[in-house]
Amino acid sequence: MDREAILKKFEPNLSNILYIMHDLQDTNPERYLSKEDVEACADYLNVPYSYVHSVASFYTMFSLKPRGRNIIRLCESPPCHLMGAHSLLDYLKGSLKVDVGGTTKDGMFTLELTSCLGACGVAPAMMLNEEMFGNLTPEKVDAILDKRRKEI
Ligand code: FES
């Protein structure tokens, strides 16, 4: 779906800004809001470019720079931290050979951190795109990422 078609799905009300931004980002193959996306959203909603840009900067679920085809968002809030998220992060950084915010060389995964995902009961937890995973171990993470690699 092109940018124009995405915008037309929504009434040009400011209350739709997050929906529009989500759709624009999700349909971008590099899973980010490009300058053109931000401009189009601002024009459509009749707000300044800086307004949309500041919304995109405020929420961690939006990115203003290109990312991989899959976004790993590991929870770094205290319950997950206490249950081993920190060592899981070290494991992910080592196995993917990226730092936080980085994208693997093959463009498959971007590694990000997030605050509580609301899944503290199964800490440590992460999201892979829209899907939640808990009770993570390095072995489970490997299985999740391998499965995703085979799906693409
Ligand atoms: S602290 Fe990690 S899901 Fe709540």
Residues whose N, C-alpha, C, O or C-beta is under 5 A from the ligand:
A	BS01	FES	C75 S77 P78 P79 C80 C116 L117 G118 A119 C120 A125
